[in-house]
Amino acid sequence: MDCLLWLEQLKTDEDLKLYFEACTEEDPGDGSLIRAALGDITRARRMTWLARETGLTREGLYKALSPDGNPEFSTVIKVIKALNLKFHIEPVHVN
C-alpha cells in the first residue's frame, strides 16, 4: 500500500491501520511520514475529537503534526493511543 492516500480513503479502522503501517515502513528515518500519517488520520477522525481524547489543544495538534512540526514523543504516543492504533517495533531481518 502506498503511503500517499487521500483522506477520503481513510474510512475504516483497518484503512487507518494499513496506512499507518505503510507510512511507518516507508519513513526515511526522520519521522516525517509517521508525523504526516498521524496528521492525515487525525484530520480524517476530526481534530477536535482527538484534542479532547489526548488532552492537547487543537492548535497544538495541528502544529505538532504539520510538515514542519516536531512533536514530543509523548505527544506521538498520546495520538497513537487515542486513535486506537498500536505502536509496534520488531527487528528487521536483512538477508
Contacts in CASP RR format, 6 or more apart in sequence:
PFRMAT RR
TARGET T0000
AUTHOR 0000-0000-0000
METHOD contacts of the structure
MODEL  1
MDCLLWLEQLKTDEDLKLYFEACTEEDPGDGSLIRAALGDITRARRMTWL
ARETGLTREGLYKALSPDGNPEFSTVIKVIKALNLKFHIEPVHVN
1 18 0 8 1.000
1 19 0 8 1.000
1 21 0 8 1.000
1 22 0 8 1.000
2 22 0 8 1.000
3 19 0 8 1.000
3 22 0 8 1.000
3 23 0 8 1.000
3 26 0 8 1.000
3 33 0 8 1.000
3 36 0 8 1.000
3 37 0 8 1.000
5 19 0 8 1.000
5 40 0 8 1.000
7 40 0 8 1.000
7 43 0 8 1.000
7 44 0 8 1.000
9 15 0 8 1.000
9 19 0 8 1.000
10 16 0 8 1.000
10 19 0 8 1.000
10 40 0 8 1.000
10 41 0 8 1.000
10 44 0 8 1.000
11 44 0 8 1.000
13 84 0 8 1.000
16 41 0 8 1.000
16 44 0 8 1.000
16 45 0 8 1.000
16 83 0 8 1.000
16 85 0 8 1.000
17 85 0 8 1.000
19 37 0 8 1.000
19 40 0 8 1.000
19 41 0 8 1.000
20 34 0 8 1.000
20 37 0 8 1.000
20 38 0 8 1.000
20 41 0 8 1.000
20 85 0 8 1.000
22 37 0 8 1.000
23 33 0 8 1.000
23 34 0 8 1.000
23 36 0 8 1.000
23 37 0 8 1.000
24 33 0 8 1.000
24 34 0 8 1.000
24 37 0 8 1.000
26 33 0 8 1.000
27 33 0 8 1.000
27 34 0 8 1.000
32 67 0 8 1.000
34 76 0 8 1.000
35 64 0 8 1.000
35 65 0 8 1.000
35 67 0 8 1.000
35 69 0 8 1.000
35 71 0 8 1.000
35 76 0 8 1.000
36 65 0 8 1.000
36 67 0 8 1.000
38 65 0 8 1.000
38 76 0 8 1.000
38 79 0 8 1.000
38 80 0 8 1.000
38 83 0 8 1.000
39 65 0 8 1.000
41 83 0 8 1.000
41 85 0 8 1.000
42 50 0 8 1.000
42 61 0 8 1.000
42 65 0 8 1.000
42 79 0 8 1.000
42 83 0 8 1.000
45 83 0 8 1.000
47 58 0 8 1.000
47 61 0 8 1.000
47 62 0 8 1.000
48 58 0 8 1.000
50 56 0 8 1.000
50 61 0 8 1.000
50 79 0 8 1.000
50 82 0 8 1.000
50 83 0 8 1.000
51 57 0 8 1.000
51 58 0 8 1.000
51 61 0 8 1.000
53 82 0 8 1.000
54 61 0 8 1.000
54 75 0 8 1.000
54 78 0 8 1.000
54 79 0 8 1.000
54 82 0 8 1.000
55 78 0 8 1.000
56 64 0 8 1.000
56 75 0 8 1.000
56 78 0 8 1.000
61 75 0 8 1.000
61 79 0 8 1.000
63 69 0 8 1.000
64 70 0 8 1.000
64 71 0 8 1.000
64 72 0 8 1.000
64 75 0 8 1.000
65 71 0 8 1.000
65 79 0 8 1.000
71 79 0 8 1.000
77 87 0 8 1.000
80 86 0 8 1.000
80 87 0 8 1.000
END
